[in-house]
């Protein structure tokens, strides 16, 4: 018995400790597949049961129409005044009042600078145009002002010494050079024609080239607009 007790520790030293038994491993689960982000391409989906959303193309906004040039707006207003009264425009019912009313459409008061003592409104408008560098004798454009002289005996002395006496607004220029202008004549606001190529010719081929602008008086014949023409003033410079 004593011998067994002595041999036991000896045997344990020779044999060593028993190997540890590893714990059973759990089965490794495969990693879950990551979901790919869906990127919209804007094309209809082909998957069954899925409704594709088609976006409407954006509508292009229409650009606002460019405003008409100053001269054309003046000419348009003058044309609309043919046969109408000038009373509603707070201007005198005469040739200068017609031109002033037409230019008020573009915010211009042609007599804002006033008149000089003894000066008529036509001369005052001419003085403004001269100061602005607007006077010319080239082919006019719609809205330009046209000046005439000696259209009547303003001071009633029987002599042609009255200077500038009449004014109008150019409405159109025809292919043959005939100028159509709007003015306030003895019979109200109307259209008249003038062709400087044929200053003493009433018409040609059934067409009117020149309208009368001064009646016959004092033993003199009536005069055409082209005979009493003085010059133009550019609407773009006024």
Long-range contacts (C-beta under 8 A, 24 or more apart in sequence): 69-143, 69-236, 70-106, 70-143, 70-235, 70-236, 71-141, 71-142, 71-143, 71-144, 71-234, 71-235, 71-236, 72-142, 72-143, 73-105, 73-106, 73-143, 74-102, 74-103, 74-105, 74-106, 74-142, 74-143, 74-169, 74-235, 75-102, 75-142, 75-143, 75-169, 75-170, 75-171, 75-172, 75-182, 76-105, 77-101, 77-102, 77-104, 77-105, 78-102, 78-143, 78-169, 78-171, 78-182, 79-171, 79-182, 79-191, 81-182, 81-189, 82-182, 82-189, 82-190, 82-191, 83-188, 83-189, 83-190, 84-189, 86-184, 86-189, 92-121, 93-184, 94-121, 94-184, 95-122, 95-166, 95-167, 95-168, 95-183, 95-184, 95-185, 96-120, 96-121, 96-122, 96-125, 96-167, 97-121, 97-184, 98-168, 98-169, 98-182, 98-183, 98-184, 98-189, 99-125, 99-145, 99-167, 99-168, 99-169, 102-143, 102-169, 102-182, 103-238, 108-238, 110-238, 120-154, 120-164, 120-165, 122-147, 122-164, 122-165, 122-166, 122-167, 123-163, 123-164, 125-167, 125-233, 126-164, 126-167, 126-233, 128-238, 129-233, 129-237, 129-238, 132-237, 132-238, 133-237, 134-233, 134-234, 134-236, 134-237, 134-238, 135-231, 135-232, 135-233, 135-234, 136-231, 136-232, 136-233, 136-234, 137-231, 137-232, 138-232, 139-173, 139-177, 140-170, 140-173, 140-179, 140-232, 141-170, 141-173, 141-234, 141-235, 141-236, 142-170, 142-171, 142-172, 142-173, 142-235, 143-169, 143-170, 143-235, 144-169, 144-170, 144-232, 144-233, 144-234, 144-235, 145-169, 145-170, 145-232, 145-233, 145-235, 145-238, 146-170, 146-179, 146-181, 146-194, 146-229, 146-231, 146-232, 147-229, 147-230, 147-231, 147-232, 147-233, 148-213, 148-225, 148-228, 148-229, 148-230, 149-228, 149-230, 150-214, 150-228, 151-213, 151-214, 151-223, 151-228, 152-214, 153-217, 153-218, 158-218, 164-230, 166-213, 166-228, 168-192, 170-232, 176-209, 178-207, 178-209, 181-225, 185-213, 192-225, 193-225, 194-224, 194-225, 194-226, 194-229, 195-226, 196-226, 196-229, 198-226, 199-224, 199-226, 199-227, 199-229, 200-224, 200-226, 200-227
